[in-house]
Amino acid sequence: MTTSALAQSAHAAVQASTLFTAALSGLDIRMPLRHDATHCGTIVDADGNMVFVVDVNRERSDAEVTDIAELMLLAINVHAGFLPEVLADG
């Protein structure tokens, strides 16, 4: 599995974000991820391919799902080396 590369000790010059992005790339997921505004809770990659859905059983309100999705995106994208637009611009 591609994620096994993350468990191996990496060369000191290789950043965790590079390994993380490479593992996702091996799964045909292109960064950065984004929230598909037309389908609440659906997270897609840079090519528009679905990656995962937050609250697939619709047990939470759309507002809660949006907040959870945005927090997950922040964590994943920052770990992959993509700063939020607010920080990247300023």
ABEGO torsion letter per residue (X at the ends): XAAAAAABBBBAABBAAAAAAAAAAAAGBBOBBBBBAABBGBBBBAAGBBABBBGAAGABBAAAAAAAAAAAAAAAAAAAGBBBAAAAAX
